[in-house]
């Protein structure tokens, strides 16, 4: 370690000891901050910032002095540095991995969404709809969460607020890895048709991701997804419009089994069944937790 630091011109041992201190003494405190609405761990974040700066300096030193690093142990030590850098990146993304939301500068393991206050609807009335057993406490939480005063809104409605579901109405999204705030609830994905822009894969907005998800699930046939071959519809069940009428219960059961695995979809319903030329068209409506207007998709039997 000493010879590695000397050739590099940097005290790597001090960096490794500081990184070990962060993991052993502060990691639990950091996780509690994102999950238990704990107090802000100032010392932990100061140490994390310091170590990330030092990691950048070590990378620069290695780049400059790479010809001096010839021993096997040099690479073992540098691997340890990179392992700790990976830990730093994981801590930076705790809010995403732990699916928490920002509440007045703190994080809490709840899902936070936007809503528009209806006409003549009070904060107390809405807090009851959101699952609060104590209407007054719920109204206070809404006011503090949105940093508003009672004089900031009226009964004409239309004002946008943020709220978190409570009790049995709490949303648990396991298919999304992100901070659970606003449109992030719908997830983020790359385009189904790969396309590059600015030397990177094109990705979709959360809302477009939801549209794409609905389209993919609607047209998924069994054995199309190698990871989950039983998901989707039997081709035989939608290959003939007369047979399809008989097998509608099978179709609904297969659709439910497929859709329920993506929890960004709050509900779905078959809204229309009609003949379209030689095809039987089934219209399906999907709704997310954010939109009142459903997304419509059609399934065609030949």
N, C-alpha and C positions, 0 to 999 in steps of 0.2 A: 504493500500500500504506500509506504514512504517513497520508494523508488518511482512508483507510478506518479505520485503527486509531484515529485521533483522534476521528472521529465516533462510533465504537463505544465508545470509552473503554477499549480493551483492546489489548495488544500482539499483534496477530494474526501479525505477521511472525515473532516468536519461536516461536509455536506451529507455523507452517509449517516453520521451520528444524528444530525438534525432531522433527517428523513425518518430514521428509526424512532426518534422521539415523537414525531408527528403521528406515526402509525400506532405506536403503543399507548400514548398518553392523550391523544386528542381525537382520534378517529371516531370513537363512540360519542363524544361530545358533539362532533360535527353531524353525525347521523341523527342524534336527538334534536338538533336544531331544525332539521328538515322534516322530522316526523312527529315530534312531540311538542312543537311550538315552544322550544326551549329558548333561553336567552342567547343573544348573539355572542358566539365564542370568539371574541376579539383576538386573544393571544393565538388561537389556532389559525385564524386567517392571516394574521401578520406573519406567522412562521411559514405558512403555505406560500404566501407572496414572496418571502425572502428566498425560500428554497427553489421556487420556479425561476427567479432571476439567476440564482447560482447555477441551476441546470443549464440555462442558456449560455452562461459563461463557460461552463465545462464543455459543452458542444463546440463552442468556438475554439477553445484551446485544443480539443482533439482534432479539429479540422486543420489547425495550423501546424500541430506537432505530430501528425499521424505517422510520419516516417520514423519517429523515435519510438513508437509503440510496436515492439517486436516480440515481446514475451507473451506466452499464453495467458499468464495471470493478468496482464493488462486488459485483455479482452473479457476475462471473467469479471474484473472490477467494473469495467464499462457496462457490462450487462446488468450489474446490480444498479448502476446509475439509471439505466433505461427502465428497469423494473419499477423503481421509485417514481420516475416521471409518469409511468402509466398509472400509478396510484394517484398522483396529483390530478391527472386528467379525469379519473373516475370521481374524485371528490368534487371537482368543479361541476360535474354533471349529476351530482346527487339529487338535485331537484327533479331531474328527468327520470333517473332510475328508480327513485322512491315515489314518483308520481305525486308530488306535492304541489301546492299552489302558493303564490305570494299573498300574504295578508299583512298590510301595513308594514312592509319591510321585513316581515318574518315569513317563515314557511310552515305550512300545516298539511298533514296528509289528508286532504279533502279535495274534491273536484269543484272548481269554481267556474261558473258559467255566467253569461250575460242574459239579462231579461229586460223587457220594456214594461214599465208600470202602466196598467190599464186605467182607463178613465174611472174616477171615483174609487180607485183602489188605494188603500193606505198601506204603509209599511207593515203595520200590525197584521193586516189581512193577508198580505203576501207571505209574511213569515210563517203563518199557520199553514199555508199551502205548501211551503218549502219543507215542512216537517218539524217546525219548532213546537214543543209542547207549551212553552211560555211565550205568548205572542209579544209581550213587552220586551222580553230578553232578545227575541228574534229581531224585532225592530231596531233595538240598540245595536245588535251585531251588524245589521245592514247599514245603519248610519255610520258606524265606525269603519266598516270595511270600505265604504265608498267616500268616507271623509266628507259627509254632508250634514247640514243643519236642516231642521224641519222647515225653515223658511226657504230652502233651496228648491223645493218642489211644491206642486199643487195638485189638486184632484182632477186636472184636465188630462193627466196621463201623458205618455210619450217619452218620459225620461228613462234613460238606460242606466241600469244598475248591475253590479256583480253580486252573486250570492253563491253559497255552498249548500248543497243538499245535506240534510240532517237525518239521523236515525235510519229508519228503514228505506228512506228515499235517497240515501247516499249512493252515488254512482261509483262502481269499481270497474275501471277499464284496464284489462290485462293485455289487450292487443296494441296498446299505444305506449310508447316510451317517450315521454316529454313532460314538461311542466303542465299540470292539469289546469290550465287557465284559458278561457275563451275558445277560439277555434282550434287550439291545439288538441282538443278532445277528439277531433275528427282524424287525427293522425297525419303523417306526411309520408309520401312515397315517390318513387321515380315513375316516369311514364311507362305504360305497358309497352308502347312502341319506343324502343331506345333511340334517343336523340342526344347529340352533343351540342353544347353551347358554351362558349368561353372556356374551352378545354375541360369541360365537366359535363356529367350526365344531367339532362334536364330533369327537374323535379317539379312536383305539383304542389299547389297551395293546399291547405287542409280541406277546403271545400271541394276542390277538384279531386282530391284524393278520395273523398267520400263518394263522389259521383262515379269515379273509376271502380271503386270497390263494389258498388251496387251493380254496375255493368258486368264486372267479372263474375260475381256470384250468380247473376241471372242467367248467364250463358255457360256456366260450368257443367260439364258432363262428367260422369263417373270415369275414373282412371285418367282424367286429364291432368290432375295434380299428383305427381309421383309420390309426394310426401304424405298426402292424405287421399289415397285412391278411392275411398268409399264416399267422399264428398261429391255433391253434384247430383244430376238427374240421370236416370236410366234413359238411354237414347230410345229404347223401345217404347217407353212411356209417352214420348212426345213425337213419335214418328208417324202417327196416323191420327187424324182429328176425331174419328169415331172411337178409336181405342182410348184416346186421351180423355174423352168425356167419361168413360167408364173408370179410368184410372186416376181421376182427379184427386181422390183421397191419398193415393200413393204420391202424386206430384206434390201435394201440400206437405206431406210428411217429410219428403226428401228436401223440400225447400226449407222447412223449419230446421232440419238437422244441419243444413249447410249454413244458413244465415246466422244461427245462434252462436257460431264460433267467432263471429266478428262483433264485438260488443260496442262498436261505434254506432251500430244500427239499433235504435231504441225500439222500433216496431216495424212490421211489414204487414201488408194485406193485399189480397187479390181483389182488384177493383172492377175488372171488366173481363168478360169472356165473349169473344165475337169471331165470326168467320171473316177472313180476309183472303178472298180468292179461293185458292185450294188449301189455304192454311187456316188453322185454328190459332187465334191470337189470345194470349193470356196477358193482361196488363197487371203488373205488380207495383205497388207503391211502398217505398221505403221512407222512414222518417228517422232523423238523427235526434240527439238530445238538444240541438241548438235551433232547429228550424220547425216552424209550424207548417210550412208548405212541403208536401212529400215529393220525393224524387220518383219519377215514373220510368219503368222499364218494361219491355215487352218480351215474352217468350213465344216463339212460333213453333207449332207442330207441323210437319210436312203433310 
